[in-house]
Amino acid sequence: MTEVAKAFTEQEEDIILQNLKASARRYAASQGVRKTTVDELAQEAGISKGAFYKFYPSKEMLFFEILEDMHTEIYQASAEVLRQNANLPPAERAAQAVLTACSKMEESGMMDFMERDVPHLLRKIPAEIQEKHYHSDETHIKGILADTDLNPVGGIDLAAATVRGLFLTISHREEIGN
């Protein structure tokens, strides 16, 4: 007698998605996308490899979603710092926001993930999905500056490029020297 596969309940699907995302975050911070297998992700979520594909068409799509989640968390934290410190001078507010973003990136393991995996990951994600969902750091930074009424002297483009440069510098801090 053959067993018939049963569908997951909505609650089970939510738990599985949470587990898949939590596993993907750990792997993103430690070994990266290329060294992580669908088998590992599925096993940690308590599902079969075949069931994994019910949730994501590929492991890259799961990691892409994690990347977007990390971006959102980092930029939301920075925006919150800017809002909470509205009484500070603009330069000090901006410095606090950048430090918050850097701390969040370090805590989440995003720096290593960005350096090691994101270029590869973006090559694997279809262009139409990237266009619809992926926003560059500059897009996020410009949005935060506009939403928090910060008007950098050199303009928003220069400020966004400067912040992006700081993030890249921090990601290479070991090579440069602390």
N, C-alpha and C positions, 0 to 999 in steps of 0.2 A: 504494500500500500504506500503510495507516494504522499508526502506531506504537501499541503497547499500553503504557499506563502501568504501570510496575513499582512494586511496593511497596518502601518503605524497609526496610532491615534494622534490627534493634534498635539496633545501633551507630550507624547513620546517624541514626536518630530521636533518640538521645541527643545527638549532636553538633548536630543541627538545633535541638533544644530549648535547649541551652546557648547557641547563637548567637542564637536569638530572644530569650532572656532578657538576654543581654549587650547586644544592640542596644536592647531596650526600656529597660534601665537608662540607657544613654547618652541616649536620647531623653527619658526622664523627667526627667533632670537638665538637659537643654539646652532643647529646644523644647516638651516636654510632649505629652500624649496627643492633644489636639485637632489639633495641627499635624503629628502623625506619621501617615503613611499605612500601610496594610497592605502596599502595594507596596514601600515603603522597608524595612519589617521583613523581608519575604520576600526581597528582593534581598540584604540583608546576610546572611541565613541561607543563601543559595544555593538557594532554592526558588522555585517559582512562587506567585503570589497564591492560586491554587486550593489548592495544597498547604498553605498557611498554615492554612487552615480544617480541615485534618486534625488540627492540633495545638491550635487554639483556635477557639471559635465566633465570637470577635470580638477586635479589638485591645484592647478594654476588659478582657476576661478575662485577657489576657496582662499588661496593666499592673496589674490587681488582684493577680495572683500575685506580681508584682514588689513591690508594696506590702507584701504579707504577708511576703515574703522579707526585705525591708528591716527591717520591724518585728522579725522574729525575730532577725536579726543584731544589731540595736541593743540589744534587751533581753537577749540572751544575753551580749553583751559587758559590759553593766552588771551583770548577775547574777554574772558571773565576777569582776569587780572587787570586788563585795561579798564574795564567798567568799574571794578572795585576801587581802583586808585585814581579816579577822575580828578581828585584834588591835587595830585602830584603834578609837577612840571612835565610836559610832553616827553622830553628825553628820558626822564626817570621812569615814566610809565612804560615807554617802549622798551627800555632796558629790562624792566621787571618781566614784561611779556616774553621777551626773547629768552631770558634765563629760565622762565617757567617752561617754555617749549623745549629748550635743551634738556632740562631735567626730566621732563616727560619722555623725551626720545631715549634718553639714557636708561631710565627705569624700564621702559617697555622693550628694550633691545632693538628699537627701530633703526638706530644708527647702523648697526651691523647688517641688519636686513636690507636697508637701503643701499649700502655699499656693495654687498655681496650678491643680492638677488633681484633688486627691482629692475635693472636694465634687462636682464634675462626674462623676468616675468612679463614686462611690458611687450617684449617681442612675441610672447606666446598668446597674449590676449588679443582677440580680434579688434580691429580698428573701430568698428561701430560701437563696441562695448566701451572701449576707452573714451571715445568721443562723448558718449552719453554719461559716463560715470566718473572718469578720472579727471581730477583738477590738479594742476601743477601747484607747487608751493607758492609761486607768485600769484596765482589766482586767489588762493586762500589768504595770503598776506594782504593783497589789495582789498579784498572784501572786509577783512578785520579793520584795516585802517579807515576805510570808508564808513563802516558801521560805528566806529568809536570816535569819529570826528577828529582824528589825528591828521593834520595836514603837514607832512614833512616839508622842510624848507626846499629841498632839492626835487620834490615831487614824489608821488606815490611809486612811480616806476623805479626811481633810484632807491627809494627806501626798501622796496620789495627785493631788488637785486642785492642790496647790502645785507639784508636779513638772510637771504638765500646763501650768500657768500659766507656769512658767519656759520650757518649750519654746515656747509661743506668744510669749512676750516675745522670746526669742532669734530667732524667725523674723521678727520685726519690728525687729531691731536697727538696720538702716540708717535706718529712719524715726525711731526713738527717738534714735539716736546711739550710736556705739560707746562 
